[in-house]
Amino acid sequence: MKENLLILLCFVAGIGLGLSQQAPEWLHGHDLPMIILSLLILQVGISLGAGTDLRQIARSLNPRMSLLPLFTIAGTLLFSAIGVLLLHGRNLSDCLLVGSGFGYYSLSSVLIADLKSATLGVQGATELATVALLANVIREMIALFGTPALARLGGRLVPISVAGINSMDVCLPMIVRNSSRGEELIPIAILHGIVLEVSVPILINAFC
């Protein structure tokens, strides 16, 4: 929760700094997003390698439940595609890019801003990255605060799917606490988050 508030605070502060025209020149550099992106991907690899026993997770999984990440990806992209009908001026590729964050607002927004600048220009890419940032922050907020209702109305796998990549960390305690036999969901929730985390850069590059 504190991390989400910090992200929003930094976002608002960035808008204010941009409007004031007082931002240092180095913050406008085109290389900065790629440097940040490289550090984020490095951190993902370190955390997966050091903090996750992948073999133990695989042994404890129900084979049918292991398909959940694929259904989450398919469902998210399907509903993202519907955005073409609702958002004027946005094409299918843009809508799929926003959905491909799966709650990973930091990585997805940096990737989109960097990869789309060639076709949309810096301003257009920044606008699309901002939409992705807000959409993915809102997704995480819904998962954090809506888990009890989601589990009650849709079943115990629904909060995992809604949480996206956050099912393996930020949202995991809420998922376990508010689902029947919640401890049984820990392996699939972790696998779900790992698969989606790996898929974010792959899908965003594909849709760019």
C-alpha positions in Angstrom: 0.0 0.0 0.0 2.8 2.4 0.9 4.5 1.6 -2.4 1.4 2.5 -4.3 1.0 5.8 -2.6 4.7 6.6 -3.2 4.3 5.8 -6.9 1.2 8.1 -7.1 3.1 10.8 -5.2 6.1 10.6 -7.5 3.7 10.7 -10.5 2.0 13.9 -9.3 5.3 15.4 -8.4 6.6 14.7 -11.9 3.6 16.4 -13.4 4.2 19.5 -11.2 7.9 19.6 -12.0 7.1 19.3 -15.7 4.6 22.1 -15.6 7.0 24.3 -13.7 9.6 23.9 -16.5 12.3 23.5 -13.8 13.2 19.9 -14.5 16.9 19.3 -14.9 18.0 18.6 -18.4 19.3 15.1 -17.6 15.7 14.1 -16.8 14.7 14.7 -20.4 17.4 12.4 -21.8 16.3 9.6 -24.1 18.7 7.1 -22.5 17.3 7.5 -19.0 14.2 5.2 -19.5 16.4 2.4 -21.0 18.8 2.6 -18.0 15.8 2.4 -15.6 14.4 -0.5 -17.6 17.6 -2.4 -17.6 17.9 -2.1 -13.8 14.3 -3.2 -13.4 14.8 -6.3 -15.5 18.1 -7.1 -13.6 16.1 -6.8 -10.3 13.4 -9.2 -11.6 16.1 -11.8 -12.5 17.8 -11.5 -9.2 14.6 -11.8 -7.2 13.4 -14.9 -9.2 16.8 -16.5 -8.9 17.5 -15.8 -5.3 14.0 -15.9 -3.6 12.0 -18.5 -5.4 12.3 -22.3 -5.3 10.9 -23.0 -8.8 11.2 -26.8 -8.5 9.2 -26.9 -5.2 6.5 -24.7 -6.7 6.2 -27.0 -9.7 5.9 -30.2 -7.6 3.1 -28.8 -5.5 1.0 -27.5 -8.4 -2.3 -28.9 -9.6 -1.8 -29.3 -13.3 -5.2 -27.8 -14.3 -4.7 -24.8 -12.0 -1.3 -24.1 -13.7 -3.2 -23.0 -16.7 -4.5 -19.9 -14.8 -1.7 -17.6 -16.0 -2.7 -18.3 -19.6 -6.4 -17.6 -18.9 -5.4 -14.4 -17.2 -3.3 -13.3 -20.2 -6.1 -14.2 -22.7 -8.8 -12.5 -20.6 -6.9 -9.3 -20.0 -5.9 -8.9 -23.6 -9.5 -9.6 -24.8 -11.0 -6.9 -22.5 -8.1 -4.6 -23.4 -9.0 -5.0 -27.1 -12.6 -3.8 -26.3 -11.0 -0.5 -25.4 -10.8 0.3 -29.1 -14.6 0.7 -29.1 -14.5 3.0 -26.1 -11.4 5.1 -26.6 -11.4 7.3 -29.7 -8.0 7.9 -31.2 -6.5 4.7 -29.8 -5.8 1.7 -32.0 -5.8 -2.0 -31.1 -2.1 -2.1 -30.5 -2.2 0.8 -28.0 -5.0 -0.9 -26.0 -3.2 -4.2 -26.0 0.0 -2.5 -24.8 -1.8 -1.0 -21.8 -3.3 -4.3 -20.9 0.0 -6.1 -21.2 1.3 -4.6 -18.0 -0.7 -7.1 -15.9 -0.3 -4.8 -12.9 3.4 -4.2 -13.4 3.1 -0.5 -13.7 6.8 0.4 -13.4 8.2 -1.9 -16.0 5.3 -1.6 -18.5 5.2 2.2 -18.5 8.9 2.5 -19.0 8.9 0.0 -21.8 6.0 1.7 -23.6 7.5 5.1 -23.3 10.8 3.9 -24.8 9.5 1.6 -27.5 6.6 3.8 -28.8 8.6 7.1 -28.9 9.8 6.2 -32.5 6.2 5.9 -33.8 4.2 8.2 -31.6 6.8 10.8 -30.7 8.0 11.5 -27.2 4.8 13.2 -26.1 2.5 10.5 -27.6 4.5 7.7 -26.1 4.5 9.5 -22.7 0.8 9.9 -22.8 0.3 6.2 -23.6 2.8 5.2 -20.9 0.8 7.3 -18.4 -2.4 5.6 -19.3 -0.6 2.2 -18.7 0.7 3.4 -15.4 -2.7 4.5 -14.1 -4.5 1.4 -15.5 -2.0 -1.0 -13.8 -2.0 0.9 -10.5 -5.8 0.8 -10.5 -5.7 -2.9 -11.2 -3.5 -3.5 -8.1 -5.7 -1.3 -6.0 -8.8 -3.3 -7.0 -7.0 -6.5 -6.2 -5.8 -5.2 -2.8 -9.2 -3.8 -1.6 -11.5 -6.0 -3.6 -10.2 -9.5 -2.8 -12.8 -10.4 -0.2 -15.7 -9.5 -2.5 -13.9 -11.1 -5.6 -13.3 -14.4 -3.7 -16.9 -14.5 -2.4 -18.6 -13.7 -5.7 -16.3 -15.3 -8.3 -14.4 -18.0 -6.5 -11.0 -18.3 -4.9 -9.0 -18.1 -8.2 -10.5 -14.8 -9.3 -8.4 -12.6 -6.9 -5.3 -14.3 -8.2 -6.2 -13.4 -11.8 -7.2 -9.9 -11.0 -4.0 -9.3 -9.0 -1.9 -10.0 -12.1 1.8 -10.2 -11.3 1.1 -8.9 -7.8 -0.4 -12.3 -6.9 3.1 -13.4 -5.9 3.9 -10.6 -3.5 1.8 -7.5 -2.6 -1.6 -9.2 -2.9 -0.6 -12.7 -1.7 -1.4 -12.2 2.0 -4.9 -10.8 1.1 -5.5 -13.7 -1.3 -4.5 -16.3 1.3 -6.5 -14.7 4.1 -9.7 -14.2 2.2 -10.0 -17.5 0.3 -11.1 -20.9 1.5 -8.1 -23.1 2.1 -6.0 -20.1 1.1 -2.7 -21.8 1.9 -3.3 -24.2 -1.0 -3.3 -21.2 -3.4 0.2 -20.1 -2.5 2.0 -22.2 -5.2 -0.3 -21.2 -8.0 -0.3 -17.6 -6.9 3.5 -17.5 -7.1 3.7 -19.3 -10.4 0.9 -17.0 -11.8 2.9 -13.9 -10.8 6.2 -15.3 -12.3 4.6 -16.2 -15.6 3.0 -12.8 -16.0 6.1 -11.0 -15.0 8.1 -12.7 -17.7 5.4 -12.2 -20.2 5.2 -8.4 -19.8 8.3 -7.4 -21.8 7.6 -10.1 -24.4 4.1 -9.0 -25.1 4.9 -5.3 -25.0 7.7 -5.8 -27.5 5.3 -7.9 -29.7 2.6 -5.3 -29.7 4.9 -2.4 -30.4 
